[in-house]
Amino acid sequence: MAKVTHEFELYGKQYSLQTGELAKQATGAVVVMQGDTELLTTAVVSKERKDYDFFPLTVDFIEKMYAVGRIPGGYLKRETRPSDKGTLSARMVDRPIRPGFPDGFRNEVHIVITTLCCDQVNQPDVIAIMGASAALLAGGVPFDGPCAGVRIGRDRDTGEFIVNPTFEEDENSDLELTVAGTKDYVSMVEAGADEISEEDMLAALEFAQKVIGEFCDEQEKFLSQVDIEKKEYELDEPVPEVDERVEGYYDRMAAALKDPDKLSRLDKVDELNEEIRSTFTEEQQEEWSREIAAACKALERKAMRTMIIETGERVDGRKINEVRPLYIKPHYLKRAHGSGLFQRGQTQVLSVLTLGLLNEWQRLDTIDPCEGKRYIHQYNFPPYCTGETGRMGAPKRRELGHGALASRALEPMIPSPEEFPYTIRIVSEVLESNGSSSMASTCGSTLALMDAGVPIKRPVSGIAMGLIKEEDESVVLTDIQGLEDFLGDMDFKVCGTEKGITALQMDNKAKGLSTEILGKALEQAKEGRAFILDAMLETIQAPREELSEFAPRVMTIEIPVDKIREVIGSGGKVIREIQEETGANIEIEEDGTVYIASVDTGGEDAKRRIEEIVKEPEEGEEFEGEVVNIQSFGAFVRLTPSKDGLLHISKVAKGRVDTVEDVLNIGDTVKVVVTEVDPKTGKISLDRLDKPEAPRSTKPQGNNNHGNNSGGGNGPDRRPRRRNR
C-alpha cells in the first residue's frame, strides 16, 4: 500500500491521518495526529471466526513514556500494566467502536493505540477514536463508519465552546464533554462539568454532533485516497428451526420476567431456558448450542421490550419514571472518618472515607502533565455482589471506569486545599448489584463526605436512565436495573446538584438516537436526581461541623522560608524528633506552609515546638529558659530551640558577683526579659527577673554597675579574673 497522508484544520487546530508506512502487516494501521501529539492505531482481525456467543473485541491504549521524553519509574524502568488513565482511554475507544460491527460478527478484533509522541499541549485520547475508525475502514473491515470522537470544552469567561481543547484551555473550562458517534447518531457520551444546566448540556451535545460530522467528512476524504481491499467475514446466522421453536415460549418468558426479585427472576428464566433446550435432541443441542442460547436471549429481550413499549410496565412493576425503594444511612461505620450506606432496590453500596495529610496525595506516572490528585475515589465490584464466585484481584476496566465516573461527579464539589487541607480517599464497596451501582456509589460517597465533615459546596446525587426504542417508538426509563441495561438500548448516567450537572456517561446501542431523546432523558433524570437528593437530605442535612474523633486534625501555620531549614534540621533530625515525640505528622511546603496532623493533643504540642523554633524574640518579651553556656562575662539562656540570649554578669543578681557560677550553673532555669535585640547582628540582651541577692562572699567594690556587655563603665574594670577550677 502506498503512503497516504491527509492533513486538515478544524476549529483552529491541525490534524493529520496517515497510512501505508508503519505496521503494514496489521489489517489496518493509521497514524493520527493533533498538533505534535502522534498516535499509531492498529487494527487486526483474526482470520477465523471464533466459537463465541459474544463479539470478541479488545482495545489497548499503550502509554509510552518516550512519547514525553521520560524514563518510566520503578525498578524495571519499563512500561508495565496500564495506568488508570490508559485503561480509561482504551474504554473511551471501545465503547463507540463496538456498536459499529454487524450482528453475528465473531472474528476476534484487536485495536492497539500506541502513543508515539505527546507534545503535552494536545490531549491524545479522543483522537484515538478517529484513528481506530480509520484503521478499521482502511483495512476493509465491515464497520459502520466513519466514527469519530470529539471533546468539547466551554470557556468560563466567554461561554464559547472549544473543540478538542488543549490541556491549558481545559484549565479555564467549566465543561469537559466527550462525545463519539457517526454523522447520524451518538454512541457514547462522557462528561464532567461544574454544575452545567440541562439546557446548556444539550446545546453542547448538539454542537458536538455537528463537529463529529465534520471529522467524519475528513475521514472520508482520507479513505477515498486509500486503496481499500474489502474483506469478507462469515457472520453467525440464526437457524430458522431454532428461532421458530423458541418463539413459541414467548408468553411463558413474559410471565417469568414479571418478578421484582433479581435472583428469583434469573432462576425462573434459567429453568425456562433449560426446558426449551431439552426440546432439542442431543445432536441438535451439540450442533446448535450457541444458536439456542442466542435465541433464548433474544426471546427474553423481546418479551421485556414489548412489555414496556406496549403497556409501560416494567419487570418489577414500576412505572417508567419511578425510582426503586431507597434505604439510606450515613455514619454506617462508627470508627471510620466518614461513611454512608446507599441502597436503591437491590443495588447496595457502602462508601467509606479516610482523611490524610496533603503529602499522601496520589502521584500519577502517566504521559499527561497532571502529576497527581488529592481526591481519590475507588470502586470495587466483588463477585459476591451478584451472587457469584470468582477470583479477586486488581480492579478491572469496568471498575476503574465506574470509579472515575463517581470521582468526576464529586470533584467540582470538593473544597480547595486551602479551605480543607486534607487528602481525601473514598472507597465504594458494591455489596449488592442489580444495575446502576456507579450512581449508588456517587450517592453513598456524598453521604460519606458529609458524614466526615468535609465542607462540600453542595451534595450530589446520580441516577441511570435507560431507553427502549423500536422503530419510531421510544420510552425513556428512570433508574434502570440490570436487565433493562443489558437488554435495553441505552445506559445514560446523570449526576449533579440542585444547581446543575456535574457528570454524564452514556453508552448507546440504538442507531438513530437523537438529541431530542437525550433532552428528554436529561429532564427525566433531573426529576429522579431531585427525588433521590431529597431522600438523602432527610438523613443528613449538611456536612457535620466536627470531624470524627478518629480523624486526624490538621492545623496550618506559616513560617518564614528562611526558617524551614531550622525546622527540618540537619538530615531531618529536628522534624523527625518532633514527630516521634508528639506522634504528629508534619508536612512543610516550599512556601513555608506547615501542615500538622494528629488525632490527639500531639498536634498542638508539635505546633508549639515549631513556633518556638521560628520565633524571633522581641524587646519586652519574657521567657523562662535554661542556662546552656557560661562565660566570664555572663550566661547564655535558651529562649527558643534556635535562639539564645546573653544574660550579662551584671544582671544575674542584686549586687556585684565575682563569677557567674556563684549564682548560676548550666542546666538552671531562669526567668528573663528581652532588653535589646541588635538589628544588625540579631544578638539578644537579657535581664533577669526576680534577681536573688548576690552571695555574701562577694565583696562590693565601688559601683555595683558593671556596665554593658563590653564590660564598659566610668572606670577601669577591676573585676577579679575567673578562678581556675
C-alpha positions as CSV (number, residue, x, y, z in Angstrom):
1,M,0.0,0.0,0.0
2,A,1.3,3.4,-1.0
3,K,1.8,6.0,1.7
4,V,-1.3,8.3,2.0
5,T,-1.4,11.4,4.1
6,H,-4.4,13.7,4.7
7,E,-3.9,17.0,6.6
8,F,-6.7,19.3,7.6
9,E,-7.7,22.0,10.0
10,L,-10.8,22.2,12.1
11,Y,-11.7,24.9,14.7
12,G,-8.2,26.3,14.8
13,K,-6.3,23.0,15.3
14,Q,-4.2,21.0,12.9
15,Y,-4.9,17.3,12.3
16,S,-3.4,14.5,10.1
17,L,-4.3,11.0,9.1
18,Q,-1.6,8.8,7.5
19,T,-1.3,5.1,6.4
20,G,0.9,2.9,4.3
21,E,4.2,3.5,6.1
22,L,4.0,1.9,9.5
23,A,2.8,-1.5,10.8
24,K,1.8,-2.7,7.3
25,Q,1.2,-6.3,8.4
26,A,-1.8,-5.3,10.5
27,T,-5.2,-5.5,9.0
28,G,-5.3,-1.7,9.1
29,A,-2.9,0.9,10.5
30,V,-3.3,4.7,10.7
31,V,-1.1,7.4,12.3
32,V,-3.4,10.1,13.7
33,M,-2.1,13.5,14.8
34,Q,-3.3,16.6,16.5
35,G,-0.6,19.2,16.7
36,D,2.6,17.3,17.6
37,T,0.7,14.6,19.5
38,E,1.0,11.5,17.4
39,L,-0.6,8.0,17.9
40,L,-0.2,4.8,15.9
41,T,-3.5,3.0,15.8
42,T,-3.6,-0.6,14.5
43,A,-6.5,-3.0,14.0
44,V,-6.1,-6.7,13.5
45,V,-9.0,-9.1,12.7
46,S,-8.4,-12.8,13.1
47,K,-8.8,-14.9,10.0
48,E,-11.0,-17.5,11.7
49,R,-14.4,-17.0,13.3
50,K,-14.3,-17.7,17.0
51,D,-16.8,-20.1,18.6
52,Y,-18.1,-17.5,21.0
53,D,-21.6,-16.2,21.8
54,F,-20.3,-12.6,22.0
55,F,-18.2,-10.2,19.9
56,P,-14.5,-10.6,20.9
57,L,-13.2,-7.0,20.7
58,T,-10.2,-5.8,22.7
59,V,-8.8,-2.3,22.8
60,D,-5.5,-1.4,24.4
61,F,-4.2,2.1,24.9
62,I,-0.4,2.0,25.4
63,E,1.2,5.0,27.1
64,K,4.9,5.1,26.1
65,M,7.0,7.3,28.4
66,Y,9.3,8.0,25.5
67,A,6.4,9.9,24.0
68,V,7.1,12.7,26.6
69,G,10.8,12.1,26.9
70,R,10.8,10.4,30.2
71,I,12.1,7.1,31.6
72,P,9.5,5.0,33.5
73,G,9.7,4.9,37.3
74,G,10.2,1.8,39.3
75,Y,12.8,-0.9,39.4
76,L,12.2,-2.3,35.9
77,K,12.4,1.0,34.1
78,R,9.9,-0.1,31.5
79,E,6.1,0.3,31.0
80,T,4.2,-2.5,32.8
81,R,0.5,-2.6,33.5
82,P,-1.6,0.3,32.0
83,S,-2.2,3.3,34.2
84,D,-5.8,4.1,35.2
85,K,-5.8,6.9,32.6
86,G,-4.6,4.4,29.9
87,T,-7.3,2.0,30.8
88,L,-10.0,4.7,30.7
89,S,-8.7,5.9,27.3
90,A,-9.0,2.3,26.0
91,R,-12.6,2.2,27.2
92,M,-13.2,5.5,25.5
93,V,-12.3,3.9,22.2
94,D,-14.0,0.6,22.8
95,R,-17.4,1.9,23.7
96,P,-18.2,3.8,20.4
97,I,-16.4,1.3,18.2
98,R,-18.2,-1.8,19.5
99,P,-21.7,-1.0,18.2
100,G,-20.4,-0.4,14.7
101,F,-19.8,-4.1,13.9
102,P,-22.6,-6.2,12.4
103,D,-24.6,-8.6,14.5
104,G,-23.1,-12.1,14.4
105,F,-19.6,-10.9,13.8
106,R,-17.4,-13.3,15.8
107,N,-13.9,-12.8,14.4
108,E,-11.6,-11.5,17.1
109,V,-10.7,-7.9,16.7
110,H,-7.7,-6.2,18.5
111,I,-7.1,-2.5,18.4
112,V,-3.9,-1.1,19.8
113,I,-3.2,2.6,20.2
114,T,0.4,3.5,20.9
115,T,1.5,7.0,21.9
116,L,4.4,7.8,19.7
117,C,4.7,11.5,20.6
118,C,2.8,13.7,23.1
119,D,3.5,17.4,23.0
120,Q,2.0,18.0,26.4
121,V,-0.3,20.5,24.7
122,N,-2.9,18.5,22.8
123,Q,-4.7,15.6,24.6
124,P,-4.1,12.2,23.0
125,D,-7.1,10.1,24.0
126,V,-10.1,11.5,22.0
127,I,-8.3,11.5,18.6
128,A,-7.7,7.8,19.1
129,I,-11.3,7.1,18.3
130,M,-10.9,8.6,14.8
131,G,-7.7,6.7,14.4
132,A,-9.4,3.4,15.3
133,S,-12.2,4.0,12.9
134,A,-9.9,4.9,10.1
135,A,-7.7,1.9,10.7
136,L,-10.7,-0.5,10.6
137,L,-12.1,1.1,7.4
138,A,-8.6,1.2,5.7
139,G,-8.3,-2.5,6.5
140,G,-11.6,-3.3,4.7
141,V,-13.3,-4.4,7.9
142,P,-17.2,-4.4,7.8
143,F,-17.5,-1.5,10.2
144,D,-20.3,1.1,10.3
145,G,-18.2,4.2,10.0
146,P,-16.6,6.6,9.8
147,C,-16.8,7.1,13.5
148,A,-15.2,10.0,15.4
149,G,-14.9,11.4,18.9
150,V,-14.6,15.0,20.0
151,R,-14.0,16.7,23.3
152,I,-16.0,19.9,23.9
153,G,-14.9,22.5,26.5
154,R,-16.5,25.8,27.4
155,D,-14.6,29.0,28.2
156,R,-15.6,30.2,31.7
157,D,-15.2,33.8,30.7
158,T,-16.8,34.0,27.2
159,G,-19.1,30.9,27.3
160,E,-17.8,29.8,23.9
161,F,-17.4,26.1,23.1
162,I,-13.9,24.8,22.5
163,V,-13.3,21.8,20.2
164,N,-10.7,19.4,21.4
165,P,-9.2,21.8,24.0
166,T,-5.6,21.7,24.9
167,F,-4.5,21.0,28.4
168,E,-4.2,24.7,29.1
169,E,-7.6,25.5,27.6
170,D,-9.1,22.8,29.8
171,E,-7.9,24.7,32.9
172,N,-10.3,27.5,32.2
173,S,-13.2,25.4,31.1
174,D,-16.3,24.5,33.2
175,L,-17.2,21.6,30.9
176,E,-15.3,18.5,29.7
177,L,-17.7,16.7,27.3
178,T,-16.5,13.8,25.2
179,V,-18.9,12.6,22.5
180,A,-18.4,9.9,19.9
181,G,-20.5,8.6,17.1
182,T,-21.2,8.9,13.4
183,K,-22.8,11.6,11.2
184,D,-26.2,10.0,12.0
185,Y,-26.1,9.0,15.7
186,V,-24.3,9.4,19.0
187,S,-23.0,6.2,20.5
188,M,-21.1,7.5,23.6
189,V,-21.1,10.4,25.9
190,E,-18.7,11.1,28.8
191,A,-18.8,14.4,30.7
192,G,-17.5,16.3,33.7
193,A,-19.0,19.7,34.5
194,D,-19.2,22.4,37.0
195,E,-22.9,22.4,37.6
196,I,-24.0,22.9,34.0
197,S,-27.7,23.3,33.3
198,E,-29.6,20.7,31.3
199,E,-30.2,23.3,28.5
200,D,-26.5,24.1,28.2
201,M,-25.5,20.5,28.3
202,L,-28.0,19.7,25.5
203,A,-26.6,22.6,23.4
204,A,-23.1,21.2,23.9
205,L,-24.3,17.8,22.8
206,E,-25.9,19.2,19.6
207,F,-22.7,21.2,18.8
208,A,-20.6,18.0,19.4
209,Q,-22.8,16.0,17.0
210,K,-22.2,18.7,14.3
211,V,-18.4,18.6,14.9
212,I,-18.3,14.8,14.7
213,G,-19.9,15.0,11.3
214,E,-17.1,17.3,10.1
215,F,-14.4,14.9,11.4
216,C,-16.2,12.0,9.6
217,D,-16.2,14.1,6.4
218,E,-12.4,14.4,6.7
219,Q,-12.0,10.7,7.3
220,E,-13.9,10.0,4.1
221,K,-11.6,12.3,2.2
222,F,-8.6,10.4,3.6
223,L,-10.2,7.0,2.9
224,S,-11.0,8.0,-0.7
225,Q,-7.3,8.1,-1.4
226,V,-6.6,4.7,0.2
227,D,-6.7,1.5,-1.9
228,I,-9.0,-0.5,0.3
229,E,-9.4,-4.2,-0.2
230,K,-12.8,-5.3,1.1
231,K,-12.7,-8.5,3.1
232,E,-15.5,-11.0,3.6
233,Y,-16.2,-12.4,7.0
234,E,-18.7,-15.1,7.9
235,L,-21.3,-14.0,10.4
236,D,-23.3,-16.0,12.9
237,E,-26.7,-16.5,11.3
238,P,-29.8,-17.6,13.2
239,V,-31.2,-21.0,12.5
240,P,-34.9,-20.7,11.5
241,E,-35.9,-24.0,13.1
242,V,-34.4,-22.9,16.4
243,D,-36.0,-19.5,16.3
244,E,-39.4,-20.8,15.5
245,R,-39.3,-23.3,18.3
246,V,-38.1,-20.8,20.9
247,E,-40.6,-18.2,19.8
248,G,-43.4,-20.5,20.9
249,Y,-42.4,-19.9,24.5
250,Y,-42.9,-16.1,24.4
251,D,-45.9,-16.0,26.8
252,R,-44.1,-18.1,29.4
253,M,-40.9,-15.9,29.1
254,A,-43.0,-12.8,29.6
255,A,-44.5,-14.4,32.7
256,A,-41.1,-15.5,34.1
257,L,-39.8,-11.9,33.8
258,K,-42.5,-10.4,35.9
259,D,-40.7,-10.8,39.2
260,P,-39.2,-7.8,41.2
261,D,-36.6,-10.1,42.8
262,K,-33.5,-10.4,40.6
263,L,-32.3,-13.8,41.8
264,S,-35.8,-15.3,41.7
265,R,-36.3,-14.0,38.2
266,L,-33.0,-15.3,37.0
267,D,-33.9,-18.8,38.4
268,K,-37.2,-18.7,36.5
269,V,-35.6,-17.7,33.2
270,D,-32.8,-20.3,33.6
271,E,-35.4,-23.0,34.3
272,L,-37.4,-22.0,31.2
273,N,-34.3,-21.8,29.0
274,E,-33.3,-25.3,30.2
275,E,-36.8,-26.6,29.3
276,I,-36.5,-25.0,25.9
277,R,-33.1,-26.6,25.3
278,S,-34.4,-30.0,26.4
279,T,-36.9,-30.0,23.5
280,F,-33.9,-30.4,21.1
281,T,-32.2,-33.7,20.6
282,E,-28.7,-34.2,22.0
283,E,-27.3,-34.0,18.5
284,Q,-29.2,-30.7,17.9
285,Q,-28.1,-29.3,21.2
286,E,-24.5,-30.0,20.4
287,E,-24.7,-28.6,16.8
288,W,-26.8,-25.6,17.7
289,S,-25.6,-24.8,21.2
290,R,-24.8,-21.2,20.5
291,E,-27.8,-20.6,18.3
292,I,-30.2,-22.0,21.0
293,A,-28.6,-19.7,23.7
294,A,-28.8,-16.7,21.4
295,A,-32.4,-17.4,20.5
296,C,-33.4,-17.7,24.2
297,K,-31.7,-14.4,25.0
298,A,-33.4,-12.8,22.0
299,L,-36.7,-14.1,23.3
300,E,-36.0,-12.6,26.8
301,R,-35.1,-9.3,25.1
302,K,-38.2,-9.2,23.0
303,A,-40.5,-10.0,26.0
304,M,-39.0,-7.3,28.2
305,R,-39.0,-4.6,25.5
306,T,-42.6,-5.4,24.2
307,M,-43.9,-5.3,27.8
308,I,-42.5,-1.7,28.2
309,I,-43.4,-0.4,24.7
310,E,-47.0,-1.8,24.7
311,T,-48.0,-1.5,28.4
312,G,-45.5,0.9,30.0
313,E,-45.0,-1.8,32.6
314,R,-41.5,-2.9,33.8
315,V,-40.5,-6.3,35.0
316,D,-40.5,-5.2,38.7
317,G,-43.9,-3.5,38.3
318,R,-42.6,0.1,38.4
319,K,-43.7,3.0,36.2
320,I,-41.3,4.2,33.6
321,N,-40.3,7.3,35.7
322,E,-40.4,5.6,39.1
323,V,-37.3,5.2,41.3
324,R,-36.8,1.9,43.2
325,P,-37.2,1.9,47.0
326,L,-34.4,3.7,48.9
327,Y,-32.6,2.8,52.1
328,I,-30.1,5.5,53.1
329,K,-27.9,5.5,56.2
330,P,-25.0,7.9,56.8
331,H,-22.4,7.2,59.5
332,Y,-22.8,3.5,59.0
333,L,-19.3,2.7,60.4
334,K,-18.7,4.2,63.8
335,R,-14.9,4.4,63.7
336,A,-14.5,5.4,60.0
337,H,-13.7,9.1,59.3
338,G,-16.9,9.1,57.2
339,S,-19.2,6.5,55.8
340,G,-22.6,6.2,54.0
341,L,-24.7,3.2,53.0
342,F,-26.9,3.8,50.0
343,Q,-29.4,1.2,48.6
344,R,-31.7,1.5,45.7
345,G,-33.7,-1.6,45.1
346,Q,-31.3,-4.5,45.0
347,T,-28.2,-2.3,44.4
348,Q,-26.3,-1.6,47.6
349,V,-23.1,0.4,48.1
350,L,-21.1,1.2,51.2
351,S,-18.8,4.2,50.7
352,V,-16.0,4.7,53.3
353,L,-13.9,7.9,53.6
354,T,-10.5,8.3,55.0
355,L,-8.7,11.7,55.6
356,G,-5.0,12.0,55.3
357,L,-2.3,14.7,55.1
358,L,-1.8,16.5,51.8
359,N,1.5,14.7,51.3
360,E,-0.5,11.5,50.9
361,W,-1.8,12.6,47.5
362,Q,-1.7,10.1,44.7
363,R,1.2,10.5,42.4
364,L,0.5,9.6,38.8
365,D,3.1,8.2,36.4
366,T,1.4,8.9,33.1
367,I,2.1,10.9,29.9
368,D,-0.3,13.7,31.0
369,P,1.0,16.9,32.6
370,C,-1.1,16.2,35.7
371,E,1.3,14.9,38.4
372,G,-1.4,13.6,40.8
373,K,-4.6,14.2,42.8
374,R,-5.7,14.7,46.4
375,Y,-9.2,13.5,45.9
376,I,-9.1,9.7,45.3
377,H,-12.2,7.7,44.5
378,Q,-12.1,3.9,44.1
379,Y,-14.9,1.5,43.3
380,N,-14.9,-2.3,44.0
381,F,-17.2,-4.9,42.5
382,P,-16.6,-8.2,44.2
383,P,-18.2,-11.4,42.7
384,Y,-20.5,-11.9,45.8
385,C,-22.4,-8.7,45.0
386,T,-24.1,-10.6,42.2
387,G,-24.2,-13.9,44.0
388,E,-21.4,-15.4,42.0
389,T,-17.9,-16.9,42.7
390,G,-14.8,-15.6,41.1
391,R,-11.2,-14.5,41.6
392,M,-10.4,-11.3,43.5
393,G,-7.5,-9.2,42.2
394,A,-6.6,-5.9,40.6
395,P,-9.6,-3.8,39.6
396,K,-11.0,-4.5,36.1
397,R,-11.7,-1.9,33.4
398,R,-15.3,-1.6,34.4
399,E,-14.4,-0.9,38.0
400,L,-11.9,1.8,37.0
401,G,-14.5,3.4,34.7
402,H,-17.2,3.4,37.3
403,G,-14.9,4.8,40.0
404,A,-13.8,7.5,37.6
405,L,-17.4,8.5,36.9
406,A,-18.2,8.9,40.6
407,S,-15.0,10.8,41.1
408,R,-15.8,13.1,38.2
409,A,-19.3,13.8,39.6
410,L,-18.0,14.8,43.0
411,E,-14.7,16.6,42.2
412,P,-16.3,20.0,41.5
413,M,-17.8,20.0,45.0
414,I,-14.6,19.2,46.8
415,P,-13.1,22.2,48.8
416,S,-9.7,23.5,47.9
417,P,-6.6,22.5,49.9
418,E,-6.5,26.0,51.4
419,E,-10.1,25.5,52.7
420,F,-9.7,21.9,53.7
421,P,-6.0,20.8,53.9
422,Y,-6.6,17.0,53.6
423,T,-6.1,14.3,51.1
424,I,-9.5,12.5,50.7
425,R,-9.9,8.9,49.8
426,I,-13.3,7.2,49.3
427,V,-13.7,3.5,48.6
428,S,-17.1,2.4,47.3
429,E,-17.8,-1.2,48.1
430,V,-20.6,-2.7,46.0
431,L,-22.3,-5.2,48.3
432,E,-25.3,-5.9,46.0
433,S,-25.7,-5.2,42.4
434,N,-28.8,-5.0,40.1
435,G,-27.9,-2.1,37.9
436,S,-26.8,1.5,38.5
437,S,-24.1,0.7,41.1
438,S,-21.9,3.6,39.9
439,M,-24.7,6.0,40.7
440,A,-25.3,4.4,44.1
441,S,-21.6,4.9,44.8
442,T,-21.9,8.6,43.9
443,C,-24.8,8.9,46.4
444,G,-23.1,6.9,49.0
445,S,-19.9,8.9,48.7
446,T,-21.8,12.2,49.1
447,L,-23.2,10.8,52.4
448,A,-19.6,9.8,53.4
449,L,-18.3,13.2,52.6
450,M,-21.0,14.9,54.7
451,D,-20.6,12.4,57.5
452,A,-16.9,13.2,57.6
453,G,-17.5,16.9,57.9
454,V,-15.9,17.7,54.5
455,P,-17.3,21.2,53.6
456,I,-18.5,20.2,50.1
457,K,-20.2,23.0,48.2
458,R,-23.4,21.1,47.6
459,P,-24.5,17.4,47.8
460,V,-24.5,15.3,44.6
461,S,-26.9,12.6,43.6
462,G,-26.9,10.4,40.5
463,I,-29.3,8.2,38.5
464,A,-29.1,5.9,35.5
465,M,-31.6,6.3,32.6
466,G,-32.5,3.7,30.0
467,L,-34.1,3.6,26.6
468,I,-36.3,1.1,24.8
469,K,-36.5,2.1,21.1
470,E,-38.5,0.2,18.5
471,E,-38.7,1.9,15.1
472,D,-40.4,5.2,15.7
473,E,-41.5,4.4,19.3
474,S,-39.2,5.1,22.2
475,V,-39.6,5.0,26.0
476,V,-37.1,6.6,28.4
477,L,-36.7,4.7,31.7
478,T,-35.8,6.2,35.1
479,D,-33.4,4.2,37.4
480,I,-32.8,1.2,35.2
481,Q,-31.9,-2.2,36.7
482,G,-29.5,-4.7,35.3
483,L,-31.9,-6.4,32.9
484,E,-33.0,-3.1,31.4
485,D,-29.4,-2.1,30.9
486,F,-28.4,-5.4,29.3
487,L,-31.4,-5.8,27.1
488,G,-32.2,-2.1,26.5
489,D,-30.7,0.4,24.1
490,M,-29.1,3.0,26.4
491,D,-27.3,3.4,29.7
492,F,-27.3,7.1,30.4
493,K,-25.9,8.0,33.8
494,V,-26.5,11.6,35.1
495,C,-25.0,13.2,38.2
496,G,-25.4,16.6,39.7
497,T,-26.5,19.0,42.4
498,E,-29.7,21.1,42.7
499,K,-27.9,23.7,40.6
500,G,-26.8,21.6,37.6
501,I,-25.0,18.6,36.1
502,T,-21.5,17.5,37.3
503,A,-21.1,14.3,35.3
504,L,-22.5,12.3,32.4
505,Q,-21.8,8.9,30.9
506,M,-23.8,7.3,28.1
507,D,-23.5,4.1,26.1
508,N,-25.9,3.7,23.2
509,K,-26.8,0.6,21.3
510,A,-29.7,2.1,19.3
511,K,-28.8,3.7,16.0
512,G,-30.8,6.9,15.4
513,L,-30.5,8.3,18.9
514,S,-31.4,11.9,18.6
515,T,-30.6,14.9,20.7
516,E,-34.4,15.2,21.2
517,I,-34.4,11.8,23.1
518,L,-31.3,12.9,25.0
519,G,-33.0,16.1,26.0
520,K,-36.0,14.1,27.3
521,A,-33.7,11.8,29.2
522,L,-31.9,14.7,30.8
523,E,-35.1,16.3,32.0
524,Q,-36.5,13.0,33.4
525,A,-33.1,12.4,35.1
526,K,-33.3,15.8,36.7
527,E,-36.6,14.8,38.4
528,G,-35.1,11.5,39.5
529,R,-32.0,13.1,40.9
530,A,-34.0,15.6,42.9
531,F,-36.2,12.8,44.4
532,I,-33.1,10.9,45.5
533,L,-31.4,14.0,46.8
534,D,-34.4,14.9,48.9
535,A,-34.3,11.4,50.5
536,M,-30.6,11.8,51.2
537,L,-31.0,15.1,52.9
538,E,-33.7,13.7,55.2
539,T,-30.9,11.6,56.8
540,I,-28.2,14.2,56.9
541,Q,-28.9,17.9,56.1
542,A,-25.4,19.3,55.8
543,P,-21.7,18.3,56.4
544,R,-21.1,17.7,60.1
545,E,-19.5,20.6,61.9
546,E,-16.9,18.5,63.7
547,L,-14.6,15.8,62.2
548,S,-14.8,12.3,63.6
549,E,-12.9,11.7,66.8
550,F,-10.8,9.1,64.9
551,A,-9.9,11.5,62.1
552,P,-6.6,13.5,62.1
553,R,-6.9,17.2,62.9
554,V,-4.8,19.2,60.5
555,M,-3.5,22.6,61.6
556,T,-1.9,25.1,59.3
557,I,0.8,27.6,60.2
558,E,3.0,29.8,58.1
559,I,6.7,30.1,58.9
560,P,9.4,32.2,57.1
561,V,11.0,30.4,54.2
562,D,14.5,31.1,55.7
563,K,13.4,29.2,58.8
564,I,12.4,25.9,57.0
565,R,16.0,24.6,57.3
566,E,15.9,25.1,61.1
567,V,12.6,23.3,61.5
568,I,13.8,20.3,59.4
569,G,17.3,20.2,61.0
570,S,20.4,18.5,59.7
571,G,19.3,15.4,57.9
572,G,15.8,15.9,59.1
573,K,16.8,15.4,62.7
574,V,14.7,18.1,64.2
575,I,11.4,17.4,62.4
576,R,11.9,13.7,62.9
577,E,12.4,14.2,66.6
578,I,9.2,16.4,66.9
579,Q,7.1,13.8,65.1
580,E,8.4,10.9,67.2
581,E,7.9,12.7,70.5
582,T,4.5,14.2,69.7
583,G,3.0,11.5,67.4
584,A,2.0,14.2,64.9
585,N,2.6,14.1,61.1
586,I,4.2,17.2,59.7
587,E,4.4,18.4,56.1
588,I,6.3,21.5,55.1
589,E,5.7,23.2,51.8
590,E,8.3,25.3,49.9
591,D,6.4,28.5,50.6
592,G,6.7,28.0,54.3
593,T,3.2,26.5,54.8
594,V,3.3,23.8,57.5
595,Y,0.6,21.2,57.9
596,I,0.4,19.3,61.2
597,A,-1.9,16.3,61.6
598,S,-2.7,14.4,64.8
599,V,-5.6,12.5,66.3
600,D,-4.8,13.7,69.8
601,T,-3.1,16.7,71.5
602,G,0.2,15.9,69.9
603,G,-0.6,18.2,67.1
604,E,-0.8,21.2,69.5
605,D,2.5,20.2,71.0
606,A,4.1,19.9,67.6
607,K,2.8,23.3,66.6
608,R,4.1,24.9,69.8
609,R,7.6,23.5,69.2
610,I,7.7,24.6,65.6
611,E,6.6,28.1,66.6
612,E,9.3,28.2,69.2
613,I,11.9,27.2,66.6
614,V,11.0,30.0,64.2
615,K,10.1,32.6,66.9
616,E,12.1,35.8,66.9
617,P,12.2,37.2,70.4
618,E,11.2,40.9,70.7
619,E,12.1,43.6,73.3
620,G,9.9,43.3,76.4
621,E,9.1,39.6,75.9
622,E,9.5,37.4,79.0
623,F,10.9,33.9,78.8
624,E,11.7,31.0,81.2
625,G,14.8,29.4,79.7
626,E,17.6,27.0,80.5
627,V,21.2,28.2,81.0
628,V,23.1,26.4,78.3
629,N,26.5,28.1,78.4
630,I,28.5,30.2,80.9
631,Q,31.3,32.6,80.1
632,S,33.2,35.0,82.2
633,F,31.0,37.9,81.1
634,G,27.6,36.2,81.5
635,A,25.3,33.3,80.9
636,F,23.6,32.3,77.7
637,V,20.0,31.4,78.2
638,R,18.0,29.2,75.7
639,L,14.9,31.3,74.7
640,T,13.7,29.1,71.8
641,P,15.2,25.9,70.3
642,S,17.1,28.1,67.9
643,K,17.7,31.3,69.8
644,D,19.9,32.1,72.9
645,G,20.2,35.4,74.7
646,L,23.0,36.8,76.8
647,L,22.3,37.5,80.5
648,H,25.3,39.7,81.4
649,I,27.1,39.0,84.7
650,S,25.9,42.4,86.0
651,K,22.2,41.2,85.5
652,V,22.4,37.8,87.3
653,A,21.8,39.1,90.8
654,K,21.3,42.1,93.0
655,G,24.7,43.4,93.7
656,R,28.2,42.6,92.5
657,V,29.2,38.9,91.8
658,D,32.7,37.7,91.3
659,T,31.7,34.9,88.8
660,V,28.5,33.8,87.1
661,E,28.9,30.3,88.7
662,D,28.4,31.9,92.1
663,V,24.8,32.4,91.1
664,L,24.0,30.2,88.1
665,N,25.0,26.8,86.7
666,I,24.5,25.1,83.4
667,G,21.0,23.5,83.4
668,D,19.4,26.0,85.7
669,T,16.1,27.5,84.7
670,V,15.8,31.3,84.9
671,K,13.2,33.9,84.1
672,V,14.4,36.7,81.9
673,V,13.1,39.6,79.8
674,V,14.5,40.8,76.5
675,T,16.0,44.2,76.9
676,E,17.6,44.6,73.4
677,V,17.8,42.9,70.0
678,D,20.6,44.2,67.9
679,P,19.1,45.0,64.4
680,K,22.3,44.2,62.6
681,T,23.6,41.1,64.3
682,G,20.4,39.8,65.9
683,K,22.2,39.3,69.3
684,I,19.8,39.4,72.2
685,S,20.5,41.0,75.6
686,L,18.5,39.9,78.6
687,D,17.8,41.0,82.2
688,R,16.9,38.6,84.9
689,L,13.5,38.8,86.6
690,D,13.3,38.3,90.4
691,K,17.0,38.6,90.9
692,P,18.4,37.0,94.0
693,E,20.7,38.8,96.4
694,A,24.4,38.5,95.4
695,P,26.3,35.8,97.5
696,R,27.8,37.3,100.8
697,S,31.2,36.1,99.9
698,T,31.3,38.6,97.1
699,K,32.9,41.9,98.3
700,P,31.4,45.0,96.8
701,Q,33.9,47.3,95.1
702,G,32.7,50.7,94.4
703,N,29.9,51.0,91.9
704,N,27.8,47.9,91.5
705,N,27.0,48.7,87.9
706,H,29.2,46.6,85.7
707,G,28.1,48.5,82.6
708,N,27.1,47.0,79.2
709,N,28.1,43.7,77.5
710,S,31.5,45.1,76.6
711,G,32.4,45.5,80.2
712,G,32.3,49.3,80.0
713,G,31.6,51.8,82.7
714,N,33.1,55.0,84.1
715,G,36.3,53.5,85.3
716,P,38.7,50.6,84.7
717,D,37.3,47.1,85.2
718,R,38.8,45.8,88.5
719,R,36.7,42.6,88.5
720,P,38.8,39.6,89.6
721,R,39.8,37.2,86.9
722,R,38.0,33.9,86.6
723,R,39.4,31.3,89.0
724,N,40.8,28.1,87.8
725,R,38.7,25.2,88.9
